Every structure is written in C-alpha cells, then in structure tokens.
Amino acid sequence: MSCGSSGGCGGCASKSSCGSAQQAPQDLMAQLSEFSSVKHVIGVVSGKGGVGKSLVTSLLAITMARRGFKVGILDGDITGPSIPKVFGIKGKAPADELGMHPLTSEGGVDIMSVNLLLENESDPVLWRGPVVGNVVKQFYTDVIWKDIDYLFVDMPPGTGDVAITVFQSLPLDGIVVVTSPQDLVSMIVEKAVKMAELMQIPIIGAVENFSYFHCPDNGKDYKIFGESHIDEVLEKYGLLLLGRLPIDPKVAELCDAGKLEQIEKTNLEQVELPQ
C-alpha cells in the first residue's frame, strides 16, 4: 500500500516493499551455454501418460534429421526416461570444464537424458517436482548443444510443476500435443491446449497415436481404441492434425531393439515446423 508521502519514493527506506514502487518482472528464461547454439526449441506434450509422447518425439527427431537438419532431444521425462533406449544409446554422457555433452545416435541425433547420468539405466529417480524441474533446466543450460536446428523436449505427462517450469524457462517456438482416439484423452488434450494458451506458447498441432491397426492379412484398418474424437477438439481450437500413427508391432520391435532410426516411414513426413 502507498505510504502517502508527497516526496516520492526516492528517499524512502521501505521503497523496495512499497506497493507504489514499480518492480520489474522477474525474468525466468534459462540461458544457453556460450558454447551452445540452438535455433528452435519444440516441446512435445501430453495431458496424460501412456499415449506415446516419447515415440512421437523420437519420430519427429528422425523425420527432421532425414531432412538434413541437425537435431537434438532433451529428455525431460526425468522419472520415466526412454529416449536413449529407443535410439540404442548406452553409457554415460561425458562432462568437462565446458559442461555436459550429449551422446549422439547412429543417425546423428544428439541426446541428453537422466539415464545417461545414472550408474544403471534401471535405477529409479526418486526426486520431487522442483528438483526434476531444475534438472530439465540444467539439461538446457549446462549441456553443450552444438549447432542444433531443432531441439525437441520430451516433456513428462500432465500439466504439473515440470511442464510449468519448461513453459516458463525454455524459449519454446511451439509445442506438439500427443493424443490417442479415446474420448477421455481428448478431454485431457483440451487441458494441455488451455495450459499452453495461458502460458502464451504457440501450438504447432497434434499427433494422434494408436489411431488404427492395419491388418496385413486382409488389408483392412481396425480402430482398436474406437472412433477418434480429436477432430472435434482441433476444430474447436483451430489446430492442425500433424499425423495419425497406427498401432504397428514393427515399431515396438524397433524400439525394444534400440533401432527406431531404421524405421522406413515415420508417418510424420508432412509435418512442418517453424523455420
């Protein structure tokens, strides 16, 4: 509240806490290392777990790498990291006086994940939200990302602490929302979309996973999870559908073997990202 002084705030001992004194808004944006260079940061989000967000992140990275771009993945799903496994990457990320360095896949994708810092990749990460959020920020600020055109951030599911930290701290050029056909998931997508709008983060579009199963015996497509409701949500918010991914046992096989980069078609070849 105002102190009522007619002499202004200049000589007032309470000016730092006085309601009449204007305070500059706090800048929460994380800064890259001076040795890093990243042109675009793209978040991959979902309102709930189990819809294939890490798979979509990986396929987007593979798609852009095949177009000739230098790509990185920041695995922000600290308590459920799976990106190194999908790309067949093992071992520890090196560090020196400059900072931490990502490991690079056979296809040239730079990857940083908490699994690359643990003694054993199966060790659980028992950290609370604020700690997890800080680790995600450090993966951006303390890792040396060299000449990256697109840095994909595989975010943890939901709209909690870590998602808020990423939205506030990383210079996102936009987000891709991952969903599946169930009506429940469509409702969760709306939550993620509304959160992005509140945080003023552009939404590039949505990818629907588990859309259908293509039977190799009769050539028919079967909608295992029922009819999709995503079109209604996208129309409501004026968003683009970037692709529909089928249930494909071959993809699961490649992920388990750490050879997803050998996939012939990502089904995201038509995706357009900020230039």
C-alpha positions as CSV (number, residue, x, y, z in Angstrom):
1,M,0.0,0.0,0.0
2,S,1.1,3.6,-0.5
3,C,2.8,5.4,2.4
4,G,1.2,8.7,1.5
5,S,4.5,10.6,1.2
6,S,4.5,13.6,-1.1
7,G,8.2,13.4,-1.6
8,G,8.2,10.4,-3.8
9,C,9.9,7.0,-3.2
10,G,13.5,8.1,-3.8
11,G,14.5,8.6,-0.2
12,C,12.1,6.1,1.4
13,A,13.7,3.2,3.3
14,S,10.7,1.0,2.5
15,K,10.6,1.6,-1.2
16,S,11.6,-2.0,-2.1
17,S,8.4,-3.3,-0.5
18,C,6.1,-0.4,-1.1
19,G,3.1,-1.1,-3.3
20,S,3.6,2.3,-5.0
21,A,7.1,1.4,-6.2
22,Q,7.2,-0.3,-9.6
23,Q,9.2,-3.6,-9.7
24,A,10.5,-5.1,-12.9
25,P,9.0,-8.5,-13.7
26,Q,11.3,-11.4,-12.9
27,D,12.9,-13.0,-16.0
28,L,12.7,-16.8,-15.6
29,M,14.1,-17.6,-19.0
30,A,17.0,-20.0,-19.0
31,Q,20.1,-19.1,-20.9
32,L,22.1,-21.4,-23.2
33,S,25.8,-22.0,-22.5
34,E,28.0,-19.7,-24.5
35,F,29.3,-22.8,-26.3
36,S,25.8,-23.9,-27.5
37,S,23.7,-22.9,-30.4
38,V,20.0,-23.8,-30.8
39,K,17.8,-22.3,-33.4
40,H,14.4,-23.8,-32.5
41,V,13.0,-25.5,-29.3
42,I,9.9,-27.7,-29.7
43,G,8.1,-29.2,-26.8
44,V,6.3,-32.5,-27.1
45,V,3.5,-32.7,-24.5
46,S,0.5,-34.9,-23.5
47,G,-2.1,-34.4,-20.9
48,K,-1.6,-37.9,-19.6
49,G,0.9,-40.7,-19.7
50,G,0.8,-43.8,-22.0
51,V,-0.1,-42.1,-25.2
52,G,3.3,-42.4,-26.9
53,K,4.8,-39.0,-26.3
54,S,8.4,-40.3,-26.3
55,L,7.7,-42.2,-29.5
56,V,6.3,-39.1,-31.2
57,T,9.3,-37.1,-30.0
58,S,11.7,-39.7,-31.5
59,L,9.8,-39.9,-34.8
60,L,9.8,-36.1,-35.1
61,A,13.6,-36.0,-34.5
62,I,14.2,-38.8,-37.0
63,T,12.0,-37.0,-39.6
64,M,13.8,-33.7,-39.3
65,A,17.2,-35.4,-39.3
66,R,16.4,-37.1,-42.5
67,R,15.6,-33.7,-44.0
68,G,19.2,-32.7,-43.3
69,F,18.7,-30.7,-40.1
70,K,20.9,-31.0,-37.0
71,V,18.6,-32.4,-34.3
72,G,18.8,-32.8,-30.5
73,I,16.5,-34.4,-28.0
74,L,16.3,-33.1,-24.4
75,D,14.6,-36.0,-22.5
76,G,12.6,-34.0,-19.9
77,D,10.7,-37.1,-18.7
78,I,13.1,-37.4,-15.8
79,T,11.3,-40.1,-13.8
80,G,10.4,-42.2,-16.9
81,P,13.2,-41.7,-19.4
82,S,13.0,-43.9,-22.5
83,I,14.7,-41.9,-25.3
84,P,18.2,-43.5,-25.0
85,K,16.7,-47.0,-25.1
86,V,14.8,-46.2,-28.3
87,F,17.9,-44.9,-30.0
88,G,20.2,-47.7,-28.7
89,I,22.3,-45.4,-26.7
90,K,24.1,-46.6,-23.6
91,G,26.9,-45.3,-21.4
92,K,27.4,-42.0,-19.6
93,A,27.3,-38.6,-21.0
94,P,30.8,-37.0,-20.8
95,A,31.4,-33.8,-19.0
96,D,34.4,-31.4,-18.9
97,E,35.1,-27.8,-17.9
98,L,32.7,-26.5,-20.6
99,G,29.7,-28.5,-19.4
100,M,28.0,-31.8,-20.2
101,H,28.0,-33.2,-23.7
102,P,25.1,-35.2,-25.2
103,L,25.6,-38.6,-26.8
104,T,24.9,-39.0,-30.5
105,S,22.9,-41.7,-32.1
106,E,23.9,-43.6,-35.3
107,G,21.6,-41.2,-37.3
108,G,23.3,-38.1,-35.8
109,V,20.7,-37.1,-33.2
110,D,22.2,-35.6,-30.1
111,I,20.5,-36.9,-26.9
112,M,20.7,-35.9,-23.2
113,S,18.7,-37.9,-20.6
114,V,19.0,-38.6,-16.9
115,N,19.6,-42.3,-17.9
116,L,22.9,-41.1,-19.3
117,L,23.9,-39.9,-15.9
118,L,22.9,-42.9,-13.7
119,E,25.1,-45.8,-12.8
120,N,22.4,-48.2,-14.0
121,E,19.7,-47.2,-16.5
122,S,17.1,-49.2,-14.5
123,D,17.8,-47.2,-11.3
124,P,14.7,-45.2,-10.2
125,V,14.8,-41.4,-10.0
126,L,13.1,-40.5,-6.7
127,W,13.0,-36.8,-6.9
128,R,10.3,-34.3,-6.1
129,G,8.9,-31.9,-8.6
130,P,11.1,-28.8,-8.0
131,V,14.2,-30.9,-8.3
132,V,13.0,-32.5,-11.5
133,G,12.2,-29.1,-13.0
134,N,15.7,-27.8,-12.2
135,V,17.3,-30.8,-13.9
136,V,15.3,-30.1,-17.0
137,K,16.5,-26.5,-17.0
138,Q,20.1,-27.7,-16.5
139,F,19.8,-30.1,-19.4
140,Y,19.2,-26.9,-21.4
141,T,21.7,-24.5,-19.8
142,D,24.6,-26.9,-18.9
143,V,24.6,-29.2,-21.9
144,I,26.7,-28.2,-24.9
145,W,24.2,-28.3,-27.8
146,K,26.3,-27.7,-30.9
147,D,24.7,-26.2,-34.0
148,I,21.2,-27.6,-33.3
149,D,18.5,-26.6,-35.7
150,Y,15.7,-28.3,-33.7
151,L,15.9,-29.3,-30.1
152,F,12.9,-31.5,-29.1
153,V,11.9,-31.5,-25.4
154,D,10.2,-34.7,-24.4
155,M,8.2,-33.5,-21.5
156,P,6.7,-35.5,-18.7
157,P,2.9,-36.1,-18.9
158,G,0.4,-33.8,-17.3
159,T,0.3,-30.1,-16.5
160,G,2.2,-30.0,-13.3
161,D,5.4,-28.5,-11.9
162,V,7.8,-29.6,-14.6
163,A,5.5,-28.6,-17.5
164,I,5.1,-25.1,-16.0
165,T,8.9,-24.9,-15.5
166,V,9.6,-25.8,-19.1
167,F,6.9,-23.4,-20.4
168,Q,8.3,-20.5,-18.3
169,S,12.0,-21.3,-18.6
170,L,12.7,-22.6,-22.1
171,P,12.3,-20.4,-25.3
172,L,9.8,-22.7,-26.9
173,D,8.9,-21.9,-30.5
174,G,5.8,-24.1,-30.1
175,I,4.5,-27.4,-28.8
176,V,3.2,-30.6,-30.4
177,V,0.4,-32.2,-28.5
178,V,0.2,-36.1,-28.5
179,T,-3.1,-37.8,-28.1
180,S,-5.0,-41.1,-28.8
181,P,-8.5,-41.7,-30.0
182,Q,-10.4,-42.2,-26.7
183,D,-12.9,-39.6,-25.6
184,L,-11.2,-39.3,-22.2
185,V,-7.9,-38.4,-23.8
186,S,-9.5,-35.8,-26.0
187,M,-10.6,-34.1,-22.8
188,I,-7.1,-34.3,-21.4
189,V,-5.8,-32.7,-24.7
190,E,-8.1,-29.7,-24.0
191,K,-6.4,-29.3,-20.7
192,A,-2.9,-29.2,-22.3
193,V,-4.1,-26.8,-25.0
194,K,-5.7,-24.5,-22.5
195,M,-2.5,-24.5,-20.4
196,A,-0.4,-23.6,-23.5
197,E,-2.7,-20.7,-24.2
198,L,-2.5,-19.5,-20.7
199,M,1.3,-19.6,-20.9
200,Q,1.2,-18.0,-24.3
201,I,3.0,-20.9,-26.0
202,P,2.2,-21.4,-29.7
203,I,0.6,-24.8,-30.6
204,I,2.0,-26.3,-33.8
205,G,-0.5,-29.1,-33.9
206,A,-1.4,-32.5,-32.6
207,V,-0.4,-36.1,-33.4
208,E,-2.8,-38.9,-32.8
209,N,-1.2,-42.2,-31.8
210,F,-2.8,-45.6,-31.8
211,S,-5.2,-44.4,-34.5
212,Y,-5.8,-47.8,-36.1
213,F,-4.3,-51.2,-36.8
214,H,-3.6,-52.2,-40.4
215,C,-4.2,-55.9,-40.7
216,P,-1.5,-57.4,-43.0
217,D,-3.8,-60.4,-43.8
218,N,-6.8,-58.7,-45.2
219,G,-5.6,-55.1,-45.7
220,K,-8.3,-53.6,-43.6
221,D,-7.8,-50.9,-40.9
222,Y,-9.3,-51.6,-37.5
223,K,-9.8,-48.9,-34.9
224,I,-8.8,-50.7,-31.8
225,F,-9.5,-47.8,-29.4
226,G,-12.7,-46.8,-31.1
227,E,-13.6,-43.8,-33.2
228,S,-11.4,-40.7,-32.9
229,H,-12.7,-37.6,-31.2
230,I,-9.6,-35.5,-31.9
231,D,-11.0,-33.7,-34.9
232,E,-13.7,-32.1,-32.8
233,V,-11.1,-30.7,-30.3
234,L,-8.8,-29.5,-33.1
235,E,-11.7,-27.7,-34.8
236,K,-12.7,-26.1,-31.6
237,Y,-9.3,-24.6,-31.1
238,G,-8.3,-24.1,-34.7
239,L,-5.4,-26.5,-34.5
240,L,-3.8,-28.7,-37.2
241,L,-3.6,-32.5,-37.2
242,L,0.0,-33.3,-37.9
243,G,-0.4,-37.0,-38.4
244,R,-2.1,-40.2,-37.3
245,L,0.2,-43.1,-36.2
246,P,-1.0,-46.7,-36.5
247,I,-0.5,-49.5,-34.0
248,D,2.5,-51.2,-35.5
249,P,4.2,-54.2,-34.0
250,K,7.3,-53.4,-36.1
251,V,7.7,-50.0,-34.4
252,A,7.5,-51.7,-31.0
253,E,10.1,-54.2,-32.1
254,L,12.5,-51.5,-33.3
255,C,12.1,-49.5,-30.1
256,D,12.8,-52.6,-27.9
257,A,15.9,-53.3,-30.0
258,G,17.1,-49.6,-29.9
259,K,16.9,-49.4,-33.7
260,L,14.0,-47.0,-34.3
261,E,16.1,-45.0,-36.7
262,Q,15.9,-47.9,-39.1
263,I,12.1,-47.3,-39.5
264,E,11.2,-46.9,-43.2
265,K,8.4,-44.4,-42.7
266,T,7.7,-42.3,-39.7
267,N,4.1,-41.2,-40.8
268,L,5.2,-37.6,-39.9
269,E,6.9,-36.8,-43.2
270,Q,4.4,-34.0,-43.9
271,V,5.0,-32.2,-40.6
272,E,6.0,-28.5,-41.0
273,L,7.9,-26.9,-38.1
274,P,9.0,-23.3,-37.6
275,Q,11.8,-22.3,-39.9
